[in-house]
């Protein structure tokens, strides 16, 4: 489980295809603190550390993950938001994030907000999925590339988030442009409420 508070971004140093899987090798400041089998969220995707060597670590993404997320679009040199799993004795500064990305969304607008920045994202409209809790609500929580954010101005298939300068500079929001594809995880609480209404 994660909180959506990004520790830093890691840099992709190597990509290796292994049948339907892809191994990503990355470098970040806490590599020496990692252990094999540890869970780390990458752009909001929970992946397991499978190797550590020469100041880098490697994780494997399977086909299902690649089909559902933006990880298959990564290139060597790209920045990836990373967060280690939450300590049970720590503060929940963001919201409950599972690391199970629901789908991708595309950035359709970037607007200056006199110091901060508004990003608008669009995802496929799907009433059946919305009935299962795959939607956003005003002032609710959403995870974008692993970042816990508050929703503004939601519609049936779009939402905005306001990014303060600190978040812009310390996550890969600094690289998001119109047309960029991001990972989104809808709020787990909304999914449970939607499910209860169907029983």
Secondary structure, DSSP 8 states (H G I E B T S, - for coil): -B-S---EEEEEEEEEEETTEEEEEEE-TTGGG--TT-EEEETTEEEEEEEEETTEEEEEE-HHHHHHSSGGG--TT-EEEEEE---TTS---S--B-S---EEEEEEEEEEETTEEEEEEE----HHHHHTT----TT-EEEETTEEEE-BS--SSEEEEEE-HHHHHHSGGGG--TT-EEEEEE-HHHHHHHHHHH-
